[in-house]
Amino acid sequence: AKEARMLFCRSRLNSNMMLVLKSDEHGFLDNEALQRAMLLLPRGEFVPPSMRTSAYEIHPIRIEALGFNVSAPNMYTFCFNQLDIQPGHRVLDIGSGCGLFTLLSAQLVGPSGFVHGIDIKPEIVAFSRRNLAIQRRRAAQDNVQDPLTADLCAGSTFFGMCMEGRPVRAKYEMQLRVDRRLGPDSFRGRLYWPRLGKTMTLFEGTIAPPLEGSSTVKVTVTETQTVFSSMDVVRWLPCTYDLELMPQTQRLEGTQRMVDAPPSEGARLELKNMELLEEPILTNNVTFFQVNCFHLGTPPLATVLREHRGYDRVHVGATC
């Protein structure tokens, strides 16, 4: 289950970064709660779009326009190991920057704790609040559900077999992951064949309105891009999968159609939801403040500390 969660992390680059952090060279990431938090909150979502690819490398990122650095990933894990943040803790993040450390802390303290992030520049605080708002919107989208399609919520992972040809000539293990619900009738995700060149593809899915009295839901999945493969799979795309979701048994079954291929070249799929669901992103226990000791209109740091006494943990970032 842990390997599946890592493989189907919301960002492949993020999962690769976490594997590096767990290696001997960067042997800091051994906290399971922190691993779950980092899977929920990919680092690339907290930097400007032009920096998202490089965000997963093991070095700091300089956001020149705002005048601060995002610390290297192994510095994050080192600090978290030193802080030992527990559920229910009250945490102060001084120099919160992009807000990633603050949001990760919020996942660790849980709904019974809270985290305050503070910084001195209004534009930096605005940037962290923007990142918080993005995560809140994503959490709201991921929770779009109705009883018949609850198995297709964000984080759902189906395992099963793809049986090629009629009659069956070959069988392959197959995994389907729902990354995000875009609304009541659409979603996005990934398909993975571990024994077929370790191939992973992205797809877009649509959900047809269920017929009155029906106990199944028709789902169409169309591949859009190959993420990686050790085989030449370009000729396969875009494959389309006509599936039926059976909520009572948590199964997806149906057929595959390849481009310009006769029906006999298609395949049949039988998949079962393994319930490797992501935990919800916690955002309501986070607040960002601007503090400045030298300008009117913003409270000094001493005021924030006085008004919110009793912090269990305090993290001081480089910007302070």
HULIN-V919666 format. One record per pair of residues at least 12 apart in sequence whose ideal C-beta (glycine too) atoms are under 10 Angstrom apart, sorted by the first residue. I is the first residue (numbers start at 1). GAP is how many residues later the second one is. If there is no record, write none. Layout:
BEGIN
i=(I | I)
gap=(GAP | GAP)
END
This chain:
BEGIN
i=(1 | 1 | 1 | 1 | 2 | 2 | 2 | 2 | 4 | 4 | 4 | 4 | 4 | 4 | 4 | 5 | 5 | 5 | 5 | 5 | 5 | 5 | 5 | 5 | 6 | 6 | 6 | 6 | 6 | 7 | 7 | 7 | 7 | 7 | 7 | 7 | 7 | 8 | 8 | 8 | 8 | 8 | 8 | 8 | 8 | 8 | 8 | 8 | 8 | 8 | 8 | 8 | 9 | 9 | 9 | 9 | 9 | 9 | 9 | 9 | 10 | 10 | 10 | 10 | 10 | 10 | 10 | 10 | 10 | 10 | 10 | 10 | 10 | 10 | 10 | 11 | 11 | 11 | 11 | 11 | 11 | 11 | 11 | 11 | 11 | 12 | 12 | 12 | 12 | 12 | 12 | 13 | 13 | 13 | 13 | 13 | 13 | 13 | 13 | 13 | 14 | 14 | 14 | 14 | 14 | 14 | 14 | 14 | 14 | 14 | 14 | 15 | 15 | 15 | 15 | 16 | 16 | 17 | 17 | 17 | 17 | 17 | 17 | 17 | 17 | 17 | 17 | 17 | 18 | 18 | 18 | 18 | 18 | 18 | 18 | 18 | 18 | 20 | 20 | 20 | 20 | 20 | 21 | 21 | 21 | 21 | 21 | 21 | 21 | 21 | 21 | 22 | 22 | 25 | 25 | 26 | 26 | 26 | 26 | 26 | 26 | 27 | 27 | 28 | 28 | 28 | 28 | 28 | 28 | 28 | 28 | 28 | 28 | 29 | 29 | 29 | 29 | 29 | 29 | 29 | 30 | 30 | 31 | 31 | 31 | 31 | 31 | 31 | 33 | 33 | 33 | 33 | 33 | 33 | 33 | 33 | 33 | 34 | 34 | 34 | 34 | 34 | 34 | 34 | 34 | 34 | 35 | 36 | 36 | 36 | 36 | 37 | 37 | 37 | 37 | 37 | 37 | 37 | 37 | 37 | 37 | 37 | 38 | 38 | 38 | 38 | 38 | 38 | 38 | 39 | 39 | 39 | 39 | 40 | 40 | 40 | 40 | 40 | 40 | 40 | 40 | 40 | 40 | 40 | 40 | 41 | 41 | 41 | 41 | 41 | 41 | 41 | 41 | 41 | 41 | 42 | 42 | 42 | 43 | 43 | 43 | 43 | 43 | 43 | 43 | 43 | 43 | 43 | 44 | 44 | 45 | 45 | 45 | 45 | 45 | 45 | 45 | 46 | 46 | 46 | 46 | 46 | 46 | 46 | 46 | 46 | 46 | 46 | 46 | 46 | 46 | 46 | 46 | 46 | 47 | 47 | 47 | 47 | 47 | 47 | 47 | 48 | 48 | 48 | 48 | 48 | 48 | 48 | 51 | 51 | 55 | 55 | 55 | 55 | 56 | 57 | 57 | 58 | 58 | 58 | 58 | 59 | 59 | 59 | 59 | 59 | 60 | 60 | 60 | 60 | 61 | 61 | 63 | 63 | 63 | 63 | 65 | 65 | 66 | 66 | 66 | 66 | 66 | 66 | 66 | 66 | 66 | 66 | 67 | 67 | 67 | 67 | 68 | 68 | 68 | 68 | 68 | 68 | 68 | 68 | 68 | 68 | 68 | 68 | 68 | 68 | 69 | 69 | 69 | 69 | 69 | 70 | 70 | 70 | 70 | 70 | 70 | 70 | 71 | 71 | 71 | 71 | 71 | 71 | 71 | 71 | 73 | 75 | 75 | 75 | 76 | 76 | 76 | 76 | 77 | 79 | 79 | 79 | 79 | 79 | 80 | 80 | 80 | 80 | 80 | 80 | 82 | 82 | 83 | 83 | 83 | 83 | 83 | 83 | 83 | 84 | 84 | 84 | 85 | 85 | 85 | 85 | 85 | 85 | 85 | 85 | 85 | 85 | 85 | 85 | 86 | 86 | 86 | 86 | 86 | 86 | 87 | 87 | 87 | 87 | 87 | 87 | 88 | 88 | 88 | 88 | 88 | 88 | 88 | 89 | 89 | 89 | 89 | 89 | 89 | 89 | 89 | 89 | 89 | 89 | 90 | 90 | 90 | 90 | 90 | 90 | 90 | 90 | 90 | 90 | 90 | 90 | 90 | 90 | 91 | 91 | 91 | 91 | 91 | 91 | 91 | 91 | 91 | 91 | 91 | 91 | 91 | 91 | 91 | 91 | 92 | 92 | 92 | 92 | 92 | 92 | 92 | 92 | 92 | 92 | 92 | 92 | 92 | 92 | 92 | 92 | 92 | 93 | 93 | 93 | 93 | 93 | 93 | 93 | 93 | 93 | 93 | 93 | 93 | 93 | 93 | 93 | 93 | 93 | 94 | 94 | 94 | 94 | 94 | 94 | 94 | 94 | 94 | 94 | 94 | 94 | 94 | 94 | 94 | 95 | 95 | 95 | 95 | 95 | 95 | 95 | 95 | 95 | 95 | 95 | 96 | 96 | 96 | 96 | 96 | 96 | 96 | 96 | 96 | 96 | 96 | 96 | 96 | 96 | 96 | 96 | 97 | 97 | 97 | 97 | 97 | 97 | 97 | 97 | 97 | 97 | 97 | 97 | 98 | 98 | 98 | 98 | 98 | 98 | 98 | 98 | 99 | 99 | 99 | 99 | 99 | 99 | 99 | 99 | 99 | 99 | 99 | 99 | 99 | 99 | 99 | 100 | 100 | 100 | 101 | 101 | 101 | 101 | 101 | 102 | 102 | 102 | 102 | 102 | 102 | 102 | 102 | 102 | 102 | 102 | 102 | 102 | 103 | 103 | 103 | 103 | 103 | 103 | 103 | 103 | 103 | 103 | 103 | 105 | 105 | 105 | 105 | 105 | 105 | 106 | 106 | 106 | 106 | 106 | 106 | 106 | 106 | 106 | 107 | 107 | 107 | 107 | 107 | 107 | 107 | 108 | 108 | 109 | 109 | 109 | 109 | 109 | 110 | 110 | 110 | 111 | 111 | 111 | 111 | 112 | 113 | 113 | 113 | 113 | 114 | 114 | 114 | 114 | 114 | 114 | 115 | 115 | 115 | 115 | 115 | 115 | 115 | 115 | 116 | 116 | 116 | 116 | 116 | 116 | 116 | 116 | 116 | 116 | 117 | 117 | 117 | 117 | 117 | 117 | 117 | 117 | 118 | 118 | 118 | 118 | 118 | 118 | 118 | 118 | 118 | 118 | 118 | 118 | 118 | 119 | 119 | 119 | 119 | 119 | 119 | 119 | 119 | 120 | 120 | 120 | 120 | 120 | 120 | 120 | 120 | 120 | 120 | 121 | 121 | 121 | 122 | 122 | 122 | 122 | 122 | 123 | 124 | 124 | 124 | 125 | 125 | 125 | 125 | 125 | 126 | 126 | 127 | 128 | 128 | 128 | 129 | 129 | 129 | 129 | 131 | 132 | 132 | 132 | 132 | 133 | 134 | 135 | 135 | 135 | 135 | 136 | 136 | 136 | 136 | 137 | 138 | 138 | 138 | 138 | 139 | 139 | 139 | 139 | 139 | 139 | 140 | 140 | 140 | 141 | 141 | 141 | 141 | 141 | 141 | 142 | 142 | 142 | 142 | 142 | 142 | 142 | 142 | 142 | 142 | 143 | 143 | 143 | 144 | 144 | 144 | 144 | 144 | 144 | 144 | 144 | 145 | 145 | 146 | 146 | 146 | 146 | 147 | 148 | 148 | 148 | 148 | 148 | 148 | 148 | 148 | 148 | 148 | 149 | 149 | 149 | 149 | 149 | 149 | 149 | 149 | 149 | 149 | 150 | 150 | 150 | 150 | 151 | 151 | 151 | 151 | 151 | 151 | 151 | 151 | 151 | 151 | 151 | 151 | 151 | 152 | 152 | 152 | 152 | 152 | 152 | 152 | 152 | 152 | 152 | 152 | 152 | 152 | 152 | 153 | 153 | 153 | 153 | 153 | 153 | 154 | 154 | 154 | 154 | 154 | 154 | 154 | 154 | 154 | 154 | 154 | 154 | 155 | 155 | 155 | 155 | 155 | 155 | 155 | 155 | 155 | 155 | 155 | 155 | 156 | 156 | 156 | 156 | 156 | 156 | 156 | 156 | 156 | 156 | 156 | 156 | 156 | 156 | 156 | 157 | 157 | 157 | 157 | 157 | 157 | 157 | 157 | 157 | 157 | 157 | 157 | 157 | 157 | 157 | 158 | 158 | 158 | 158 | 158 | 158 | 158 | 158 | 158 | 158 | 158 | 158 | 158 | 158 | 158 | 158 | 158 | 158 | 158 | 158 | 159 | 159 | 159 | 159 | 159 | 159 | 159 | 159 | 159 | 159 | 159 | 159 | 160 | 160 | 160 | 160 | 160 | 160 | 160 | 160 | 160 | 160 | 160 | 160 | 160 | 160 | 161 | 161 | 161 | 161 | 161 | 161 | 161 | 161 | 162 | 162 | 162 | 162 | 162 | 162 | 162 | 162 | 162 | 162 | 162 | 163 | 163 | 163 | 163 | 163 | 163 | 163 | 164 | 164 | 164 | 164 | 164 | 164 | 165 | 165 | 165 | 165 | 165 | 166 | 166 | 166 | 166 | 166 | 166 | 166 | 167 | 168 | 168 | 169 | 169 | 169 | 170 | 170 | 171 | 171 | 171 | 172 | 172 | 172 | 172 | 172 | 172 | 172 | 173 | 173 | 173 | 173 | 173 | 174 | 174 | 174 | 174 | 174 | 174 | 174 | 174 | 174 | 174 | 174 | 174 | 175 | 175 | 175 | 175 | 175 | 175 | 175 | 175 | 175 | 176 | 176 | 176 | 176 | 176 | 176 | 176 | 176 | 176 | 176 | 176 | 176 | 176 | 177 | 177 | 177 | 177 | 177 | 177 | 177 | 178 | 178 | 178 | 178 | 178 | 178 | 179 | 179 | 179 | 181 | 181 | 182 | 182 | 182 | 183 | 184 | 184 | 185 | 185 | 185 | 185 | 185 | 186 | 186 | 186 | 186 | 187 | 187 | 187 | 187 | 187 | 187 | 187 | 188 | 188 | 188 | 188 | 188 | 188 | 189 | 189 | 189 | 189 | 189 | 189 | 190 | 190 | 190 | 190 | 190 | 191 | 191 | 191 | 191 | 191 | 191 | 191 | 192 | 192 | 193 | 193 | 193 | 196 | 196 | 196 | 196 | 197 | 197 | 197 | 197 | 197 | 197 | 198 | 198 | 198 | 198 | 199 | 199 | 199 | 199 | 199 | 199 | 199 | 199 | 200 | 200 | 200 | 200 | 200 | 200 | 201 | 201 | 201 | 201 | 201 | 201 | 201 | 201 | 201 | 201 | 201 | 201 | 202 | 202 | 202 | 202 | 202 | 202 | 203 | 203 | 203 | 203 | 203 | 203 | 203 | 203 | 203 | 203 | 204 | 204 | 204 | 204 | 204 | 204 | 204 | 205 | 205 | 205 | 205 | 205 | 205 | 206 | 206 | 206 | 206 | 206 | 207 | 207 | 207 | 208 | 208 | 210 | 210 | 214 | 215 | 215 | 215 | 215 | 216 | 216 | 216 | 216 | 216 | 216 | 216 | 216 | 216 | 217 | 217 | 217 | 217 | 217 | 217 | 218 | 218 | 218 | 218 | 218 | 219 | 219 | 219 | 219 | 219 | 219 | 219 | 220 | 220 | 220 | 220 | 220 | 221 | 221 | 221 | 221 | 221 | 221 | 221 | 221 | 221 | 222 | 222 | 222 | 222 | 222 | 222 | 223 | 223 | 223 | 223 | 223 | 223 | 223 | 223 | 223 | 224 | 224 | 225 | 225 | 235 | 235 | 235 | 235 | 236 | 236 | 236 | 236 | 237 | 237 | 238 | 238 | 238 | 239 | 239 | 239 | 239 | 239 | 239 | 239 | 240 | 240 | 240 | 240 | 240 | 240 | 241 | 241 | 241 | 241 | 241 | 241 | 241 | 241 | 242 | 242 | 242 | 242 | 242 | 242 | 243 | 243 | 243 | 243 | 245 | 245 | 246 | 247 | 249 | 249 | 250 | 250 | 250 | 250 | 250 | 251 | 251 | 251 | 251 | 252 | 252 | 252 | 252 | 252 | 253 | 253 | 253 | 253 | 253 | 254 | 254 | 254 | 254 | 254 | 255 | 255 | 255 | 256 | 256 | 287 | 289 | 289 | 289 | 289 | 289 | 290 | 291 | 291 | 291 | 291 | 301)
gap=(156 | 273 | 274 | 275 | 30 | 33 | 34 | 274 | 153 | 155 | 171 | 173 | 188 | 270 | 272 | 30 | 31 | 34 | 150 | 152 | 172 | 271 | 272 | 273 | 12 | 13 | 16 | 29 | 33 | 150 | 168 | 170 | 183 | 185 | 187 | 191 | 193 | 31 | 147 | 148 | 149 | 167 | 168 | 169 | 170 | 171 | 181 | 182 | 184 | 192 | 268 | 270 | 26 | 29 | 30 | 31 | 33 | 168 | 170 | 269 | 29 | 30 | 31 | 32 | 34 | 35 | 128 | 132 | 144 | 145 | 167 | 169 | 170 | 180 | 268 | 28 | 30 | 31 | 32 | 33 | 34 | 41 | 44 | 45 | 168 | 30 | 44 | 178 | 188 | 215 | 216 | 29 | 30 | 31 | 39 | 40 | 41 | 42 | 43 | 44 | 24 | 25 | 26 | 27 | 28 | 29 | 30 | 31 | 41 | 42 | 59 | 23 | 24 | 27 | 41 | 40 | 41 | 12 | 21 | 25 | 26 | 27 | 38 | 39 | 40 | 41 | 56 | 57 | 16 | 17 | 20 | 21 | 24 | 25 | 38 | 55 | 59 | 36 | 37 | 38 | 53 | 54 | 13 | 14 | 17 | 37 | 52 | 53 | 55 | 56 | 57 | 13 | 55 | 33 | 49 | 32 | 46 | 47 | 48 | 51 | 52 | 47 | 50 | 45 | 46 | 47 | 48 | 49 | 50 | 51 | 52 | 53 | 54 | 44 | 45 | 47 | 48 | 49 | 51 | 52 | 47 | 51 | 46 | 49 | 50 | 53 | 54 | 77 | 47 | 52 | 53 | 54 | 71 | 74 | 75 | 77 | 246 | 42 | 43 | 46 | 47 | 51 | 70 | 71 | 73 | 74 | 42 | 71 | 72 | 242 | 243 | 43 | 48 | 66 | 67 | 68 | 69 | 70 | 71 | 242 | 244 | 245 | 35 | 38 | 39 | 42 | 62 | 66 | 69 | 68 | 116 | 239 | 240 | 63 | 64 | 67 | 95 | 98 | 99 | 115 | 238 | 239 | 240 | 241 | 242 | 58 | 59 | 62 | 63 | 65 | 66 | 90 | 94 | 97 | 240 | 13 | 14 | 58 | 12 | 13 | 14 | 18 | 27 | 30 | 33 | 55 | 57 | 61 | 12 | 17 | 53 | 55 | 58 | 86 | 89 | 90 | 93 | 15 | 24 | 51 | 52 | 53 | 54 | 55 | 56 | 57 | 58 | 81 | 82 | 84 | 85 | 86 | 88 | 89 | 14 | 16 | 23 | 51 | 53 | 80 | 84 | 13 | 15 | 16 | 17 | 18 | 50 | 79 | 12 | 19 | 15 | 18 | 43 | 45 | 17 | 15 | 16 | 14 | 15 | 16 | 17 | 12 | 13 | 14 | 15 | 16 | 12 | 13 | 15 | 258 | 12 | 37 | 34 | 35 | 61 | 64 | 58 | 62 | 31 | 32 | 53 | 55 | 57 | 58 | 60 | 61 | 62 | 253 | 54 | 56 | 57 | 252 | 27 | 28 | 29 | 30 | 51 | 52 | 53 | 55 | 56 | 59 | 249 | 250 | 251 | 252 | 28 | 29 | 248 | 249 | 250 | 27 | 28 | 29 | 30 | 31 | 247 | 248 | 24 | 26 | 27 | 29 | 30 | 246 | 247 | 248 | 27 | 26 | 242 | 243 | 24 | 25 | 28 | 239 | 27 | 22 | 26 | 236 | 237 | 238 | 21 | 24 | 25 | 28 | 233 | 235 | 231 | 233 | 18 | 22 | 25 | 229 | 230 | 231 | 232 | 24 | 228 | 229 | 19 | 20 | 21 | 22 | 23 | 24 | 25 | 28 | 30 | 227 | 228 | 230 | 22 | 23 | 24 | 27 | 226 | 227 | 21 | 22 | 23 | 24 | 25 | 26 | 21 | 22 | 23 | 24 | 25 | 26 | 224 | 16 | 19 | 20 | 21 | 23 | 24 | 25 | 26 | 222 | 223 | 224 | 19 | 22 | 23 | 24 | 25 | 26 | 195 | 218 | 219 | 220 | 221 | 222 | 223 | 224 | 14 | 15 | 17 | 18 | 22 | 23 | 24 | 25 | 26 | 194 | 195 | 220 | 221 | 222 | 223 | 224 | 13 | 22 | 23 | 24 | 25 | 26 | 197 | 209 | 212 | 213 | 216 | 219 | 220 | 221 | 222 | 223 | 224 | 12 | 13 | 22 | 23 | 24 | 25 | 26 | 35 | 193 | 195 | 218 | 220 | 221 | 222 | 223 | 224 | 227 | 22 | 23 | 24 | 25 | 26 | 197 | 207 | 210 | 211 | 220 | 221 | 222 | 223 | 225 | 226 | 22 | 23 | 24 | 25 | 29 | 220 | 221 | 222 | 223 | 224 | 225 | 19 | 20 | 21 | 22 | 23 | 28 | 29 | 31 | 32 | 190 | 192 | 193 | 219 | 221 | 223 | 224 | 20 | 22 | 24 | 27 | 28 | 30 | 31 | 34 | 220 | 221 | 222 | 223 | 19 | 21 | 26 | 29 | 30 | 32 | 33 | 219 | 16 | 18 | 20 | 25 | 26 | 28 | 29 | 30 | 31 | 32 | 33 | 35 | 36 | 187 | 189 | 17 | 28 | 31 | 14 | 16 | 27 | 214 | 216 | 13 | 14 | 15 | 16 | 17 | 26 | 29 | 30 | 184 | 185 | 186 | 213 | 215 | 12 | 14 | 25 | 28 | 29 | 32 | 178 | 179 | 180 | 182 | 183 | 12 | 177 | 180 | 181 | 208 | 210 | 26 | 29 | 175 | 176 | 177 | 178 | 179 | 180 | 181 | 172 | 173 | 174 | 175 | 176 | 178 | 179 | 174 | 205 | 173 | 176 | 177 | 203 | 204 | 169 | 172 | 175 | 169 | 171 | 173 | 174 | 173 | 169 | 172 | 199 | 200 | 170 | 171 | 172 | 173 | 194 | 197 | 167 | 170 | 171 | 172 | 173 | 196 | 198 | 200 | 169 | 170 | 171 | 172 | 173 | 188 | 189 | 192 | 195 | 198 | 12 | 15 | 169 | 170 | 171 | 172 | 198 | 200 | 169 | 170 | 171 | 172 | 173 | 174 | 180 | 181 | 183 | 186 | 187 | 199 | 202 | 169 | 170 | 171 | 172 | 173 | 198 | 200 | 201 | 170 | 171 | 172 | 173 | 174 | 175 | 178 | 181 | 199 | 200 | 169 | 171 | 198 | 168 | 170 | 173 | 175 | 176 | 167 | 164 | 166 | 195 | 163 | 164 | 165 | 166 | 173 | 162 | 164 | 161 | 158 | 160 | 162 | 157 | 158 | 159 | 161 | 157 | 151 | 154 | 155 | 156 | 150 | 149 | 146 | 147 | 148 | 151 | 145 | 147 | 148 | 150 | 146 | 16 | 42 | 143 | 145 | 15 | 141 | 142 | 143 | 144 | 145 | 41 | 141 | 143 | 13 | 39 | 40 | 41 | 42 | 46 | 12 | 13 | 36 | 37 | 38 | 39 | 45 | 136 | 138 | 139 | 38 | 137 | 138 | 36 | 37 | 38 | 39 | 40 | 41 | 42 | 43 | 36 | 39 | 38 | 61 | 64 | 71 | 100 | 59 | 61 | 62 | 66 | 67 | 68 | 69 | 97 | 98 | 99 | 32 | 35 | 36 | 38 | 58 | 61 | 68 | 70 | 96 | 98 | 95 | 97 | 100 | 123 | 27 | 66 | 68 | 94 | 95 | 96 | 98 | 99 | 100 | 101 | 122 | 124 | 126 | 24 | 26 | 29 | 34 | 35 | 37 | 53 | 55 | 65 | 67 | 93 | 95 | 100 | 121 | 25 | 27 | 28 | 34 | 124 | 125 | 23 | 24 | 25 | 26 | 27 | 33 | 34 | 35 | 123 | 124 | 126 | 127 | 22 | 23 | 24 | 25 | 26 | 34 | 120 | 121 | 122 | 123 | 124 | 125 | 20 | 21 | 22 | 23 | 25 | 31 | 33 | 94 | 96 | 117 | 118 | 119 | 120 | 121 | 122 | 18 | 19 | 20 | 21 | 32 | 33 | 35 | 114 | 115 | 116 | 117 | 118 | 119 | 120 | 121 | 16 | 17 | 18 | 19 | 20 | 31 | 33 | 85 | 87 | 92 | 93 | 94 | 111 | 112 | 113 | 114 | 115 | 116 | 117 | 118 | 14 | 15 | 16 | 17 | 18 | 33 | 35 | 112 | 113 | 114 | 115 | 117 | 12 | 13 | 14 | 15 | 16 | 91 | 92 | 93 | 109 | 110 | 111 | 112 | 113 | 114 | 12 | 13 | 106 | 107 | 108 | 109 | 110 | 111 | 12 | 29 | 31 | 34 | 79 | 94 | 105 | 106 | 107 | 108 | 109 | 92 | 93 | 103 | 104 | 105 | 106 | 107 | 32 | 92 | 101 | 102 | 103 | 104 | 99 | 100 | 101 | 102 | 103 | 89 | 97 | 98 | 99 | 100 | 101 | 102 | 97 | 99 | 100 | 95 | 96 | 98 | 26 | 97 | 24 | 96 | 97 | 21 | 22 | 23 | 24 | 27 | 95 | 97 | 19 | 20 | 21 | 22 | 23 | 17 | 18 | 19 | 20 | 21 | 22 | 25 | 82 | 93 | 95 | 96 | 97 | 15 | 16 | 17 | 18 | 19 | 25 | 96 | 99 | 101 | 13 | 14 | 15 | 16 | 27 | 29 | 45 | 65 | 67 | 76 | 93 | 95 | 97 | 12 | 13 | 14 | 15 | 23 | 26 | 99 | 12 | 25 | 27 | 95 | 99 | 100 | 23 | 24 | 99 | 24 | 26 | 22 | 23 | 24 | 24 | 23 | 25 | 20 | 21 | 22 | 23 | 24 | 18 | 19 | 20 | 21 | 16 | 17 | 18 | 19 | 20 | 32 | 34 | 14 | 15 | 16 | 17 | 33 | 36 | 12 | 13 | 14 | 15 | 16 | 32 | 12 | 13 | 33 | 35 | 37 | 12 | 30 | 32 | 36 | 48 | 50 | 78 | 35 | 36 | 36 | 38 | 40 | 33 | 34 | 35 | 37 | 31 | 32 | 33 | 34 | 35 | 36 | 30 | 31 | 32 | 33 | 27 | 28 | 29 | 30 | 31 | 32 | 34 | 37 | 25 | 26 | 27 | 28 | 29 | 33 | 22 | 23 | 24 | 25 | 26 | 27 | 28 | 32 | 35 | 36 | 37 | 38 | 20 | 21 | 22 | 23 | 24 | 25 | 17 | 18 | 19 | 20 | 21 | 22 | 35 | 36 | 37 | 38 | 16 | 17 | 18 | 19 | 20 | 21 | 34 | 14 | 15 | 16 | 17 | 36 | 38 | 12 | 13 | 14 | 15 | 16 | 12 | 13 | 38 | 12 | 36 | 35 | 37 | 30 | 31 | 32 | 33 | 34 | 27 | 28 | 29 | 30 | 31 | 32 | 33 | 35 | 37 | 26 | 27 | 28 | 29 | 30 | 35 | 24 | 25 | 26 | 27 | 36 | 22 | 23 | 24 | 25 | 26 | 33 | 35 | 20 | 21 | 22 | 23 | 34 | 18 | 19 | 20 | 21 | 22 | 31 | 33 | 35 | 48 | 15 | 16 | 17 | 18 | 19 | 35 | 13 | 14 | 15 | 16 | 17 | 18 | 33 | 35 | 36 | 13 | 14 | 12 | 13 | 23 | 24 | 25 | 26 | 20 | 22 | 23 | 25 | 21 | 22 | 19 | 20 | 21 | 17 | 18 | 19 | 20 | 22 | 27 | 28 | 15 | 16 | 17 | 18 | 19 | 26 | 13 | 14 | 15 | 16 | 25 | 26 | 28 | 30 | 12 | 13 | 14 | 15 | 24 | 27 | 12 | 13 | 26 | 28 | 26 | 28 | 27 | 26 | 23 | 24 | 21 | 22 | 23 | 24 | 25 | 19 | 20 | 21 | 22 | 17 | 18 | 19 | 20 | 21 | 15 | 16 | 17 | 18 | 19 | 13 | 14 | 15 | 16 | 17 | 12 | 13 | 14 | 12 | 13 | 21 | 12 | 14 | 15 | 18 | 19 | 14 | 12 | 13 | 14 | 29 | 19)
END
